[in-house]
């Protein structure tokens, strides 16, 4: 089976549409959360995500925008976007967001792969370094975890005596590109497909991944999108300027 793995769309409709146009054929979509927050199209992105189905875990922005988590941990800019999003959501989309499940969850129907927003042990944990990843991997027996939250494409392989960090290597900056790896080594893989709507790894292109459970390969993608349009929507919505500006830098 082929799984399209999306994470951290963050209400960026223009990035999501470009990702869906570039995505190869797949059987199931898994959405790792932070569907909303930061961008200007929360309802459009939720509507599109609901159509795609099928596997979802909630992100910290989903919880906070839905009013079921405390906003106090958010910085001023993120909090402004949370308040804006909460007001913008339709009642139906607000209820849907509230009901999103907590990860980790199996990548159904597989039992040896799971999805989480933050990490296998805590849906809000940031896996930024291999030491965190190793600690978190100790809390799970599942060999492959797809996670989001950090907005950094790549991940970690934790073996009995090694912690390996991997990151796709690309040649271009303004074209679509892919990078493939085989999950063929013993140990636990923790894999971030990248952020669709607000990358923070220095590459402005929308990130996502496709996992093929038959070949045990992950293909990472970076796709260009109409970033000026996404920025204009943010400015027209009078969301903080920083949320528009950062999109062109991927930071
Ligand atoms: Zn996020």
Boltz pocket constraint, residues with backbone or C-beta under 6 A from the ligand:
constraints:
  - pocket:
      binder: B
      contacts: [[A, 8], [A, 10], [A, 33], [A, 34], [A, 59], [A, 61], [A, 149], [A, 150], [A, 151]]
      max_distance: 6.0
